[in-house]
Structure formats: structure tokens, C-alpha cells
Amino acid sequence: MQQDETGGYGVRTGNGAAMNIIETSHLSYDYIRRDEEGNVEGTTRAVSDVSLSVKPGDFIAILGHNGSGKSTLAKHINALLLPTEGTIVVDGKDTGREENIWDVRQSAGMVFQNPDNQIIGQVVEEDVGFGPENMGVPTKEIWERVEESLKAVGMYAYRKHSPNKLSGGQKQRVSIAGVLAMHPKCIVLDEPTAMLDPNGRKDVIRAARALNDVEGVTVILITHYMEEVIYADHVFVMDEGKVVLQGTPKEVFSQVERLKELRLDVPQVTLLAYELRRSGLPLPDGILTADELTEELKKCR
């Protein structure tokens, strides 16, 4: 991983060109504050001078506590928000140019916290087909896309069900299928498990990982649940609108004290390994899974 000219991190191809699906350069965003009459009172900077790169097929996690700017950054990837300063280029298209907005939204699909806000159909398969239908996809191909998308998230058996009868985790997987049916190159998951129980969270993250591994879809996961990011290729940690820490999950979670300063947890296994190391056991930094910890403890005998 080497720093590129924007200050972000992108992997270079053999000919020296960076092939990135997302590229932000000194991106900043200000929310406008208004009084009760609607007059402008001032602005609040939510994202400040963020430069980062994501290459196709990556699984990227963006971490941060509430108010860190991570969701505001996510909304720029789908051009729901446009930069106050700087630029963001998605699949070669600058989101700041109005003629690019449609293409950007086809390249980068968005899944939000509350699946009820995204599900509009009375039957699961109709809901998943809604996006491609709006895009003018031929009927035969719509049904092919619906089938492949529902299979990809493990919800094909529920295709004739009413979404209202599904659990939170199942609804969220249907939301992901609905985005997937539009054949985006990138899916942005903005705190997709915030309203789910632990089992629902596991289901959704498993579906996201399968899309990345099997379908090669670029995944951007915005979250504050640490266990969800241990399989990411790269992690960006945000605080007060800036990227303050980045690296592989192992590199990021090796910095337990720094993460505590940023009011973030670390995975339970990582914390246990950290405490054992402090008590004198010769364990390496950044242990992420129970299996890894077990293997390292065997070496300590």
C-alpha cells in the first residue's frame, strides 16, 4: 500500500497508474445551520480535508463514533451530498458535475440503517426488482437479476414473502439484494446493522462478505461495531471529520490505547490478548480472532 498524490492510499498497477473506484481529494463538507425562521446562522464542518482511495474489489471499513463524519462521507460516495470543498470521483466520474449524478448512483449503491426506509414492495421479489425496473432493464433480465441477487444474500427462499413478515436482519438482506439487482460496482453500507440483534448483524455482514468474495463487488462498510471490520482489507478511522488512523485491521487494532482515546472499542478477543500481553504473556499485537489467540497461547506453553 503506498500513498498516492492525493494523500490517500491506492494500490498502483504495474504501469504506474492508480485504478481506483473511489478517489476523494481534500474533501470537506459543511452543514448549514438555520434558525427557526430558516435564516442561516452558520456552518458546521462535518468532514474535513479527507483524501482516500479505494480500488475495485476492496472491502473497506470506515470506523468512528457518532458525529465523527463517517456517514456524511458515505453520502458523498452516492452523490447524496456534494463537497463544500475538494472533489470525489466515483468510477471515473466527478460527483460535482450534475451530468454525472445518474452514472455515479448506478456505480455506487447505498444501503441505510433502517431497512424499512428502503423497502417499498408488498412482495420481496417485487421490491428487489423495483430498482432495475426504474432503470429500464428488460423484464426478462429483471427477473434474472432478482433471482441472482436474492440468492447472493441467502434470501431466495423468501422471494414470495411479504417484507413486513421478515426479521430485521432478513429485511436488511432484502435491501442489499435490491441494491445488488441494479448491478452496482460498489455498495456502501451505512451502519447497516445498527438496528439489528447480534444474529441479524452476523447475517448482514456475512452477506456483505460473500458479495465481496464471490461477486467481486467493492464494499464500503460504515460502522462502529469492531467485530464487523476484522475481515476488511483496509480500515479508515474518523474523528471530528478527519481520517486519524488507517491501515489493515491488524495494524489498526494493534493501537488499543489510541482507539480508546478516540472513544472506540476493540474486538473482545483483541482486548483479551492485549490484557494478557500486559500481564506478561509474549503475545503479538493485533490478534483479531479466537482461533488466532488459541494458536498464540499454545506457543506460550
For each residue, the residues with C-beta under 8 A, 3 or more apart:
1: 9 11 234
2: 9 11 12
3: 7 8 9
4: 7 8 9 10 12 18 53
5:
6: 23 24 25 26 51 52 53
7: 3 4 25 26 51
8: 3 4 23 24 25 51 52 53
9: 1 2 3 4 52 53 234 246
10: 4 18 19 20 23 53 54 55
11: 1 2 18 55
12: 2 4 16 17 18
13: 16 17 18 19
14:
15:
16: 12 13
17: 12 13
18: 4 10 11 12 13 23 53 55
19: 10 13 55 56
20: 10 23 53 54 55 56 89
21: 54 55 56 58 90 91 107 185 186 218
22: 52 53 54 77 88 89 90 91 108 186 218 220
23: 6 8 10 18 20 52 53 54 88 89
24: 6 8 27 50 51 52 53 73 76 86 87 88 89
25: 6 7 8 51 86 87 88 89
26: 6 7 49 50 51 85 86 87
27: 24 47 49 50 51 73 76 83 85 86 87 88
28: 45 47 48 49 50 83 84 85 86 241
29: 45 46 47 72 73 76 81 83 84
30: 43 44 45 46 84
31: 43 44 46 72
32: 40 42 43
33: 40 41 42 43 44
34: 37 38 39 40 41
35: 38 39 41
36:
37: 34
38: 34 35
39: 34 35
40: 32 33 34
41: 33 34 35
42: 32 33
43: 30 31 32 33
44: 30 31 33
45: 28 29 30 48 241
46: 29 30 31 69 72 241
47: 27 28 29 50 69 72 73 76 241
48: 28 45 69 240 241 242
49: 26 27 28 86 242
50: 24 26 27 28 47 69 73 86 238 241 242 243
51: 6 7 8 24 25 26 27 86
52: 6 8 9 22 23 24 236 243 246
53: 4 6 8 9 10 18 20 22 23 24
54: 10 20 21 22 23 58 60 186 218 220 234
55: 10 11 18 19 20 21 58 218
56: 19 20 21 185 216 218
57: 212 216 217 218
58: 21 54 55 218 219 233 234
59: 208 209 212 218 219 221 231 232 233
60: 54 218 219 220 221 232 233 234 235 236
61: 221 222 223 228 229 232 234 235 236 249
62: 70 73 74 220 221 222 223 235 236 237 238
63: 70 223 224 226 229 235 236 237 238 252 264
64: 68 69 70 224 237 238 239 262 264
65: 68 224 239 262 263 264
66: 224
67:
68: 64 65 238 239 240 241
69: 46 47 48 50 64 72 73 238 240 241 242
70: 62 63 64 73 74 222 238
71: 74 75 190 191 222
72: 29 31 46 47 69 75 76 81 241
73: 24 27 29 47 50 62 69 70 76 77 222 238
74: 62 70 71 77 78 110 188 190 220 222
75: 71 72 78 80 81 110 190
76: 24 27 29 47 72 73 79 80 81 82 83 88 95
77: 22 73 74 88 90 108 110 186 188 220
78: 74 75 104 105 108 109 110 188
79: 76 82 90 95 100 101 104 105
80: 75 76 110
81: 29 72 75 76
82: 76 79 95 96
83: 27 28 29 76 86 87 88 95 96
84: 28 29 30
85: 26 27 28
86: 24 25 26 27 28 49 50 51 83
87: 24 25 26 27 83 94 95 96
88: 22 23 24 25 27 76 77 83 94 95 96
89: 20 22 23 24 25 92 93 94 95
90: 21 22 77 79 93 95 104 107 108 186
91: 21 22 103 104 107 108 185 186
92: 89
93: 89 90 97 100 103 104 107
94: 87 88 89 97 100
95: 76 79 82 83 87 88 89 90 100 101 104
96: 82 83 87 88
97: 93 94 100
98: 101
99:
100: 79 93 94 95 97 103 104
101: 79 95 98 104 105
102: 105 106
103: 91 93 100 106 107
104: 78 79 90 91 93 95 100 101 107 108
105: 78 79 101 102 108 109
106: 102 103 135 182 183 184
107: 21 90 91 93 103 104 184 185 186
108: 22 77 78 90 91 104 105 184 185 186 187 188
109: 78 105 179 180 182 184 186 187 188
110: 74 75 77 78 80 179 187 188 190
111: 118 172 175 176 179 187 188 189 190 192
112: 115 117 118 175 190 191 192
113: 190 191 192 194 195
114: 117 118 195
115: 112 118 119 168 171 172 174 175 195
116: 119 171
117: 112 114
118: 111 112 114 115 175 178
119: 115 116 127 163 171 174 175 178
120: 127 130
121: 124 125 126 127 128 129 130 163
122: 126 127 162 163
123: 126 127 159 160 161 162 163
124: 121 127 128 150 155 158 159 160 161 162 163 166 174
125: 121 128 129 146 150 159 160
126: 121 122 123 129 130
127: 119 120 121 122 123 124 130 163 174 178
128: 121 124 125 131 145 146 149 150 159 174 177 178 181
129: 121 125 126 132 133 142 143 145 146 181
130: 120 121 126 127 133 134 178
131: 128 134 135 178 179 181 182
132: 129 135 137 141 142 145 146 181 182 183
133: 129 130 136 137 142
134: 130 131
135: 106 131 132 182
136: 133
137: 132 133 141 142 145
138: 141 142
139: 142 143
140: 143 144
141: 132 137 138 144 145
142: 129 132 133 137 138 139 145 146 181
143: 129 139 140 146 147
144: 140 141 147 148
145: 128 129 132 137 141 142 148 149 181 183
146: 125 128 129 132 142 143 149 150 159 177 181
147: 143 144 150 151 156 159
148: 144 145 151 152 181
149: 128 145 146 152 153 177 178 180 181
150: 124 125 128 146 147 153 155 156 158 159 174 177
151: 147 148 154 156
152: 148 149 177 180 207 210 211 214 215
153: 149 150 173 174 176 177 180 207 210 211
154: 151 173 203 206 207 210
155: 124 150 158 159 170 173 174 177
156: 147 150 151 159
157:
158: 124 150 155 161 166 170 174
159: 123 124 125 128 146 147 150 155 156
160: 123 124 125
161: 123 124 158 165 166
162: 122 123 124 165 166
163: 119 121 122 123 124 127 166 171 174
164:
165: 161 162
166: 124 158 161 162 163 170 171 174
167: 170 171 200
168: 115 171 172 195 196 197 200
169: 172 173 196 197 199 200 201 203 204
170: 155 158 166 167 173 174 200 203
171: 115 116 119 163 166 167 168 174 175
172: 111 115 168 169 175 176 192 193 196 200 203 204
173: 153 154 155 169 170 176 177 203 204 207
174: 115 119 124 127 128 150 153 155 158 163 166 170 171 177 178
175: 111 112 115 118 119 171 172 178 179 192
176: 111 153 172 173 179 180 187 189 192 204 207 208 211
177: 128 146 149 150 152 153 155 173 174 180 181
178: 118 119 127 128 130 131 149 174 175 181 182
179: 109 110 111 131 175 176 182 184 187
180: 109 149 152 153 176 177 183 184 187 211 215 217
181: 128 129 131 132 142 145 146 148 149 177 178
182: 106 109 131 132 135 178 179
183: 106 132 145 180
184: 106 107 108 109 179 180 187 217
185: 21 56 91 107 108 217 218
186: 21 22 54 77 90 91 107 108 109 217 218 219 220
187: 108 109 110 111 176 179 180 184 208 211 217 218 219 220
188: 74 77 78 108 109 110 111 220 222
189: 111 176 192 204 208 219 220 221 222 223
190: 71 74 75 110 111 112 113 222
191: 71 112 113 194 222 223 224
192: 111 112 113 172 175 176 189 204 208 221 223
193: 172 196 200 201 204 205 223 225 228
194: 113 191
195: 113 114 115 168
196: 168 169 172 193 200 201 204
197: 168 169 200 201
198: 201 202
199: 169 202 203
200: 167 168 169 170 172 193 196 197 203 204
201: 169 193 196 197 198 204 205 225 228
202: 198 199 205 206
203: 154 169 170 172 173 199 200 206 207
204: 169 172 173 176 189 192 193 196 200 201 207 208
205: 193 201 202 208 209 221 228
206: 154 202 203 209 210
207: 152 153 154 173 176 203 204 210 211
208: 59 176 187 189 192 204 205 211 212 219 221
209: 59 205 206 212 213 219 231
210: 152 153 154 206 207 213 214 215
211: 152 153 176 180 187 207 208 214 215 217 219
212: 57 59 208 209 215 216 217 218 219
213: 209 210
214: 152 210 211
215: 152 180 210 211 212
216: 56 57 212
217: 57 180 184 185 186 187 211 212
218: 21 22 54 55 56 57 58 59 60 185 186 187 212
219: 58 59 60 186 187 189 208 209 211 212
220: 22 54 60 62 74 77 186 187 188 189
221: 59 60 61 62 189 192 205 208 228 229 232
222: 61 62 70 71 73 74 188 189 190 191
223: 61 62 63 189 191 192 193 228 229
224: 63 64 65 66 191 264
225: 193 201 228 229
226: 63 229 230 253 264 265 266 267 270
227: 230 267 268
228: 61 193 201 205 221 223 225
229: 61 63 221 223 225 226 232 235 249
230: 226 227 249 253 267 288 289
231: 59 209 249
232: 59 60 61 221 229 235 249
233: 58 59 60 248
234: 1 9 54 58 60 61 246 247 248
235: 60 61 62 63 229 232 245 246 247 248 249 252
236: 52 60 61 62 63 243 245 246
237: 62 63 64 243 244 245 246 252 259 262 264
238: 50 62 63 64 68 69 70 73 241 242 243 244
239: 64 65 68 242 244 262
240: 48 68 69
241: 28 45 46 47 48 50 68 69 72 238
242: 48 49 50 69 238 239
243: 50 52 236 237 238 246
244: 237 238 239 262
245: 235 236 237 252 255 258 259 262
246: 9 52 234 235 236 237 243 252
247: 234 235 250 251 252
248: 233 234 235 251 252
249: 61 229 230 231 232 235 252 253 286 288
250: 247 253 254 285 286 288
251: 247 248 254 255 286
252: 63 235 237 245 246 247 248 249 255 259 286
253: 226 230 249 250 256 259 266 267 270 286 288
254: 250 251 285 286
255: 245 251 252 258 259
256: 253 259 260 266 270 271 274
257: 260 261
258: 245 255 261 262
259: 237 245 252 253 255 256 262 264 265 266
260: 256 257 263 264
261: 257 258
262: 64 65 237 239 244 245 258 259
263: 65 260
264: 63 64 65 224 226 237 259 260
265: 226 259 271
266: 226 253 256 259 270 271 274
267: 226 227 230 253 270 271 288
268: 227 271 272
269: 272 273 287 288 289 290 292 293
270: 226 253 256 266 267 273 274 286 287 288
271: 256 265 266 267 268 274 275
272: 268 269 275 276 293
273: 269 270 276 277 283 287 293 296
274: 256 266 270 271 277 278
275: 271 272 278 279
276: 272 273 279 281 283
277: 273 274 280 281 282 283 285
278: 274 275
279: 275 276
280: 277
281: 276 277 297 300
282: 277 300
283: 273 276 277 287 293 296 297 300
284: 287 296
285: 250 254 277
286: 249 250 251 252 253 254 270
287: 269 270 273 283 284 292 293 296
288: 230 249 250 253 267 269 270 292
289: 230 269 292 293
290: 269 293 294
291: 294 295
292: 269 287 288 289 295 296
293: 269 272 273 283 287 289 290 296 297
294: 290 291 297 298
295: 291 292 298 299
296: 273 283 284 287 292 293 299 300
297: 281 283 293 294 300 301
298: 294 295 301
299: 295 296
300: 281 282 283 296 297
301: 297 298
